[in-house]
């Protein structure tokens, strides 16, 4: 994938579908499939120095994301990836692990994002996904609202970011 000078590496997490084939009966998760509790862990996805520099240069050109010398003098003690870069990687892992095979109708937004520790070059990220809440929509009873909490961790298990976000999901009788 190429985005205005940014070259993203191929992803390691997949949803296991052959290219161009959508099999709703076998792959579509509906509202009823989401119960509160741990849903899964997805990844790993390595973040490279070059990717951090490219993302920062395009979208978040602060010194701690672009200049290794300036970053070493900062309170972060070295080059760190943008929090928005980390959120983008989390979204990719969430899509590949869950949303890409869900009867999703979109999201009303992100409820909370907390950056807990810096993203570093060479970090291998995993995403722990929990279902915080699953409820039938009051205004659209043919859908439900599933709220996920994702926690991105590096290979040492250190939490780098937490994100809570609801998605709107079709109910089973609406997909079949």
VENPEJO-V820534 format. One record per run of one state. SS is the DSSP state (H for helix, E for strand, C for the rest). FROM is the first residue (numbers start at 1). LEN is the number of residues. Records with the same first field share a line. If there is no record, write none. Layout:
# VENPEJO-V820534
SS->FROM-LEN + FROM-LEN
This chain:
# VENPEJO-V820534
C->1-1 + 4-2 + 8-16 + 28-1 + 30-1 + 34-3 + 47-2 + 60-3 + 67-1 + 74-7 + 82-1 + 98-1 + 103-1 + 105-5 + 116-3 + 120-4 + 137-6 + 154-5 + 171-1 + 176-1
E->2-2 + 6-2 + 29-1 + 37-10 + 81-1 + 102-1 + 104-1 + 110-6 + 119-1 + 124-13 + 143-11 + 159-12
H->24-4 + 31-3 + 49-11 + 63-4 + 68-6 + 83-15 + 99-3 + 172-4
